[in-house]
Amino acid sequence: MKLFIVLGSFLFCIIPVFLLSQEVDLYLIPENVETLIGNTENICSEPILYDNVVDFPGITETNRRFGNTNDGQGIADSENIFSFFDIDMELGWSKTAKFLSIPVSYYYKDFELSLKIPFYFQRQVYYSHGYVSAYGLGDVVLSGAWEYVDQMFYNKISSSLSFPSGNKNKTVDSYLCPLGTGSYDLIFTDMFQFNRPQYAINAILTYRYSGQSDRKVLINYPDFAGTQVINYELDNGHTVVFNSSANYYINNFVSVFGGFTLIKNISGKLSNVQTYSWKPDIDYYQSIGHFREFLIVDAKAALSATLFATDIVLVFSYPIYTDFKQYSVVDNRKFGYYIKLSRNIF
């Protein structure tokens, strides 16, 4: 029965990739698109990256950290390749994203294969007049990982492929509020923990190789029945995220954390080709300089607890360094927060 549920979940997640991959014409002014893609907050708060930034371990993993690998999935010693499917539930809540995902994982020995797709209750994008929000399915993420666990060390190396299943052309009141990047992205992550009975030291290094996305804008001029077409090609730039923290175990159910996060986005590219119905001219534009390049450093504090078999993590961040290489409609960063709830379904 569990196998059928897993296969059904896989098909449900993959089908939107094909349904939403068709070209969509947007009847929007180009400033809307250019404001969106020039907003660096959309990268800083991207859930697939932000989740790694705040992925402090839950207390229910304590036994596994100290070498008891047979209490959960039993993945270290199993030889039955059909026994260890796992379905979890994760709820994320931040200023710009509120979502639910149900990761489906398969474990065999020290290896893991997982698939998840978020459903956004609210996905927010900032414009000059304030935030606009949308809801719907996000990008499918397929991941493979290898784990090493003993009584003092835990290391998990994973690679993920993000599919552009989220609607990149989602609009609210004629403003773009995309639910995905619109590109195939590769994400490589190394999670490391050094564990002692009363404390632990954690480090997470993530690198995202961003693919290229495109967007087509069609503008009608009713005064003279003219049409302008703008074809955008966008490379967000590759992103490096480093998160380091230490935590102290108050008891078996509560732990406190402190640390910092560094996010560096390498310069991306933007180009567009404009054609007109009333003249044969073709205009071409390509960005120069530090497009979407930035470096930010945040201090972090967190509280992790377990209640009714559910891991609850509260994370608070405060910006201590910001260097945006280009103008953004969000010109300053403020105090931030993230809440994550996770539990095993079966």
C-alpha positions as CSV (number, residue, x, y, z in Angstrom):
1,M,0.0,0.0,0.0
2,K,2.8,2.4,0.9
3,L,4.5,1.7,-2.4
4,F,1.3,2.7,-4.3
5,I,1.1,5.9,-2.3
6,V,4.7,6.8,-3.1
7,L,4.2,6.2,-6.8
8,G,1.1,8.2,-6.8
9,S,2.8,11.1,-5.0
10,F,5.6,10.9,-7.6
11,L,3.2,11.2,-10.5
12,F,1.3,14.0,-8.9
13,C,4.5,16.0,-8.5
14,I,6.0,15.3,-12.0
15,I,2.9,16.0,-14.1
16,P,2.8,19.8,-13.4
17,V,6.3,20.0,-15.0
18,F,4.9,19.2,-18.4
19,L,1.6,21.1,-17.9
20,L,3.2,24.4,-17.0
21,S,6.2,24.3,-19.4
22,Q,4.3,25.8,-22.3
23,E,5.0,29.4,-23.3
24,V,2.7,32.0,-21.8
25,D,2.2,35.5,-23.2
26,L,2.0,38.2,-20.5
27,Y,0.2,41.5,-21.2
28,L,2.3,43.5,-18.8
29,I,4.5,46.6,-19.0
30,P,8.2,45.7,-19.1
31,E,9.0,47.6,-15.9
32,N,7.0,44.9,-14.1
33,V,9.3,42.2,-15.3
34,E,12.5,44.2,-14.8
35,T,11.5,45.2,-11.2
36,L,10.9,41.6,-10.4
37,I,14.2,40.2,-11.8
38,G,16.1,43.1,-10.3
39,N,14.8,42.4,-6.8
40,T,17.6,40.6,-4.9
41,E,15.2,39.6,-2.0
42,N,13.8,37.0,-4.3
43,I,17.1,35.1,-4.2
44,C,17.9,35.8,-0.5
45,S,14.5,34.4,0.6
46,E,14.2,31.6,-2.0
47,P,12.8,28.7,0.1
48,I,15.0,26.0,-1.5
49,L,18.1,28.0,-0.3
50,Y,16.6,29.5,2.8
51,D,15.6,26.1,4.2
52,N,19.2,25.0,4.1
53,V,20.2,28.2,5.9
54,V,17.9,27.5,8.8
55,D,18.0,23.7,8.7
56,F,18.9,23.2,12.3
57,P,18.5,19.6,13.3
58,G,15.3,18.5,15.2
59,I,15.6,16.9,18.6
60,T,14.0,13.7,17.4
61,E,17.3,13.0,15.5
62,T,19.3,12.9,18.8
63,N,19.6,9.1,18.9
64,R,20.8,8.9,15.3
65,R,23.4,11.6,15.9
66,F,25.0,9.6,18.6
67,G,25.3,6.4,16.6
68,N,21.9,4.7,17.1
69,T,21.1,4.4,13.4
70,N,18.5,1.6,13.9
71,D,15.9,3.6,15.8
72,G,14.3,5.4,12.9
73,Q,14.5,4.0,9.3
74,G,17.0,1.3,10.1
75,I,18.8,2.2,6.9
76,A,22.3,1.1,8.0
77,D,21.6,-2.6,8.2
78,S,18.6,-3.2,5.9
79,E,18.8,-5.5,2.9
80,N,15.1,-5.3,1.9
81,I,15.0,-2.7,-0.9
82,F,11.2,-2.2,-0.6
83,S,10.9,-1.7,3.1
84,F,12.1,1.8,3.7
85,F,10.0,4.3,2.0
86,D,9.3,7.3,4.2
87,I,6.8,10.1,4.0
88,D,7.2,13.3,6.1
89,M,5.4,16.6,6.4
90,E,7.1,20.0,6.5
91,L,5.5,23.4,7.1
92,G,7.6,26.5,6.5
93,W,6.6,30.0,7.5
94,S,8.6,33.2,6.7
95,K,8.0,36.8,5.7
96,T,7.9,36.0,2.0
97,A,6.8,32.3,1.9
98,K,4.3,30.1,3.7
99,F,4.2,26.6,2.3
100,L,3.6,22.9,3.0
101,S,5.6,20.1,1.5
102,I,5.4,16.3,1.9
103,P,8.8,14.8,1.0
104,V,8.8,11.2,-0.2
105,S,12.0,9.4,0.6
106,Y,13.6,6.0,-0.1
107,Y,16.4,4.8,2.1
108,Y,18.9,2.0,1.4
109,K,21.9,1.5,3.7
110,D,23.6,5.0,3.8
111,F,21.8,6.3,0.7
112,E,18.7,8.4,0.3
113,L,16.5,9.3,-2.7
114,S,13.8,11.9,-2.1
115,L,11.2,13.9,-4.0
116,K,9.3,16.9,-2.8
117,I,7.2,19.8,-4.1
118,P,5.9,22.8,-2.0
119,F,2.4,24.1,-2.0
120,Y,2.5,27.8,-1.3
121,F,-0.3,29.1,0.9
122,Q,1.3,32.5,0.3
123,R,4.3,33.5,-1.9
124,Q,5.1,37.2,-1.7
125,V,7.1,39.5,-4.1
126,Y,7.8,43.2,-3.3
127,Y,7.1,46.1,-5.6
128,S,7.3,49.8,-5.0
129,H,3.8,50.0,-3.6
130,G,4.2,46.9,-1.3
131,Y,3.9,43.1,-1.4
132,V,1.8,41.1,-3.7
133,S,1.1,37.4,-2.9
134,A,0.0,34.3,-4.8
135,Y,-0.6,30.6,-4.0
136,G,-0.1,27.3,-5.8
137,L,2.4,24.6,-6.5
138,G,6.2,25.4,-6.5
139,D,9.2,23.7,-8.1
140,V,9.7,19.9,-7.9
141,V,13.0,19.0,-6.2
142,L,14.5,15.5,-6.8
143,S,17.5,14.7,-4.5
144,G,20.0,12.0,-3.9
145,A,22.2,11.8,-0.7
146,W,24.8,9.8,1.1
147,E,25.2,9.9,4.9
148,Y,28.0,9.0,7.3
149,V,27.1,8.6,11.0
150,D,29.0,7.6,14.1
151,Q,28.9,8.6,17.8
152,M,30.6,12.0,17.2
153,F,30.3,12.9,13.5
154,Y,27.4,13.2,11.0
155,N,27.9,14.2,7.4
156,K,25.4,14.3,4.6
157,I,26.3,15.0,1.0
158,S,23.4,15.6,-1.4
159,S,22.8,16.8,-4.9
160,S,19.4,18.0,-6.1
161,L,17.7,18.9,-9.4
162,S,15.0,21.6,-9.3
163,F,12.4,21.3,-12.0
164,P,10.6,24.5,-13.2
165,S,7.1,23.2,-12.3
166,G,6.1,26.3,-10.4
167,N,4.2,28.8,-12.5
168,K,6.9,31.4,-13.4
169,N,4.2,33.6,-14.9
170,K,1.8,33.7,-12.0
171,T,0.2,37.2,-11.8
172,V,-1.8,39.0,-9.2
173,D,-3.6,42.2,-10.2
174,S,-1.3,42.4,-13.3
175,Y,1.8,42.0,-11.1
176,L,4.1,39.0,-11.5
177,C,4.4,36.8,-8.5
178,P,6.1,33.6,-9.7
179,L,5.9,30.3,-7.8
180,G,9.2,29.0,-9.3
181,T,12.5,30.0,-10.8
182,G,11.5,29.0,-14.4
183,S,14.8,27.2,-14.8
184,Y,16.4,23.8,-14.1
185,D,18.8,24.4,-11.2
186,L,21.4,22.1,-9.6
187,I,21.9,22.3,-5.9
188,F,24.9,20.7,-4.0
189,T,24.9,20.5,-0.2
190,D,27.2,19.3,2.5
191,M,25.7,19.1,6.0
192,F,28.2,18.5,8.8
193,Q,27.7,18.0,12.6
194,F,30.1,17.4,15.4
195,N,28.2,16.0,18.4
196,R,28.8,15.8,22.1
197,P,26.3,14.9,24.9
198,Q,25.6,18.5,25.8
199,Y,26.3,20.5,22.6
200,A,26.9,20.2,18.9
201,I,28.6,22.2,16.1
202,N,26.8,22.5,12.8
203,A,27.9,23.6,9.3
204,I,26.0,23.6,6.0
205,L,27.6,24.5,2.7
206,T,25.3,24.9,-0.3
207,Y,26.0,25.7,-4.0
208,R,23.3,26.4,-6.5
209,Y,24.1,26.3,-10.2
210,S,21.3,28.3,-11.8
211,G,20.0,27.5,-15.2
212,Q,18.6,29.9,-17.7
213,S,15.0,31.0,-17.8
214,D,13.0,33.0,-20.4
215,R,10.0,35.2,-20.3
216,K,7.9,36.6,-23.1
217,V,6.1,40.0,-22.8
218,L,3.5,41.2,-25.3
219,I,2.5,44.8,-25.1
220,N,-0.5,46.2,-27.0
221,Y,-0.8,49.9,-27.8
222,P,-4.5,50.5,-28.5
223,D,-4.0,54.1,-29.7
224,F,-2.5,52.9,-33.0
225,A,-3.1,49.1,-32.9
226,G,0.6,48.4,-32.5
227,T,2.3,45.5,-30.7
228,Q,5.7,45.3,-29.0
229,V,7.2,41.9,-28.2
230,I,10.0,41.6,-25.6
231,N,11.8,38.2,-25.2
232,Y,13.8,38.1,-21.9
233,E,16.6,35.6,-21.2
234,L,17.6,35.5,-17.5
235,D,20.5,33.9,-15.6
236,N,20.1,34.5,-11.9
237,G,23.8,33.9,-11.1
238,H,25.1,31.0,-9.1
239,T,24.7,31.1,-5.3
240,V,26.9,30.0,-2.4
241,V,25.4,29.7,1.1
242,F,27.4,28.9,4.2
243,N,25.7,28.4,7.5
244,S,27.5,27.8,10.8
245,S,26.1,27.4,14.3
246,A,26.5,25.8,17.7
247,N,23.7,24.4,19.8
248,Y,23.3,23.5,23.5
249,Y,21.0,20.7,24.6
250,I,18.9,22.0,27.5
251,N,17.2,18.6,27.8
252,N,16.1,15.8,25.5
253,F,13.3,18.0,24.1
254,V,14.7,21.5,23.8
255,S,17.9,23.0,22.3
256,V,19.1,26.6,21.7
257,F,21.3,27.7,18.8
258,G,23.5,30.6,17.8
259,G,25.5,31.3,14.6
260,F,25.7,33.1,11.3
261,T,24.8,32.8,7.7
262,L,26.7,34.0,4.6
263,I,25.1,34.2,1.2
264,K,27.1,35.2,-1.9
265,N,25.4,35.5,-5.3
266,I,27.7,35.6,-8.3
267,S,26.9,38.0,-11.1
268,G,24.2,36.8,-13.5
269,K,23.0,37.9,-16.9
270,L,20.0,39.5,-18.5
271,S,19.3,40.1,-22.1
272,N,16.2,40.9,-24.2
273,V,15.3,41.2,-27.8
274,Q,12.5,43.7,-28.7
275,T,10.5,43.6,-32.0
276,Y,7.7,45.9,-33.2
277,S,4.7,45.5,-35.4
278,W,4.9,49.0,-36.9
279,K,8.6,49.0,-37.8
280,P,11.3,46.5,-38.8
281,D,13.8,47.5,-36.1
282,I,15.1,44.9,-33.7
283,D,16.5,46.2,-30.4
284,Y,18.9,44.1,-28.3
285,Y,20.0,44.7,-24.7
286,Q,22.4,42.8,-22.5
287,S,23.2,43.6,-18.9
288,I,26.7,44.6,-17.9
289,G,28.5,44.8,-14.6
290,H,27.3,43.1,-11.4
291,F,23.8,41.9,-12.4
292,R,22.1,40.5,-9.2
293,E,25.4,40.1,-7.5
294,F,25.4,40.6,-3.7
295,L,27.0,39.5,-0.4
296,I,25.1,39.3,2.8
297,V,25.9,38.1,6.3
298,D,23.3,37.5,9.1
299,A,23.5,36.6,12.7
300,K,21.2,33.8,13.7
301,A,19.6,32.6,16.9
302,A,17.2,29.6,17.1
303,L,15.2,27.5,19.5
304,S,14.4,23.9,18.6
305,A,11.9,21.7,20.5
306,T,9.9,18.5,20.1
307,L,6.2,18.4,21.0
308,F,3.8,15.5,20.2
309,A,6.4,13.9,17.8
310,T,6.7,17.1,15.9
311,D,10.0,19.1,15.5
312,I,9.4,22.8,15.9
313,V,12.2,25.2,15.0
314,L,12.0,29.0,15.5
315,V,14.8,31.0,13.8
316,F,15.5,34.7,14.1
317,S,18.0,36.6,11.9
318,Y,19.6,40.0,12.0
319,P,21.6,41.5,9.1
320,I,25.1,42.5,10.1
321,Y,26.5,43.1,6.5
322,T,24.9,43.8,3.2
323,D,26.5,44.6,-0.1
324,F,24.1,44.8,-3.1
325,K,26.1,45.5,-6.3
326,Q,23.0,46.9,-8.1
327,Y,19.9,48.8,-7.2
328,S,17.0,46.8,-5.9
329,V,13.4,47.9,-5.0
330,V,14.2,46.4,-1.6
331,D,17.0,48.8,-0.6
332,N,17.5,47.6,3.0
333,R,17.2,44.4,5.0
334,K,15.6,44.1,8.5
335,F,15.0,41.6,11.3
336,G,13.8,38.3,9.9
337,Y,12.3,35.1,11.1
338,Y,11.5,31.5,10.0
339,I,9.3,28.8,11.5
340,K,9.6,25.2,10.5
341,L,7.5,22.3,11.7
342,S,8.3,18.7,10.6
343,R,7.1,15.3,11.5
344,N,7.0,11.8,10.1
345,I,3.7,10.6,8.6
346,F,4.8,7.0,8.1
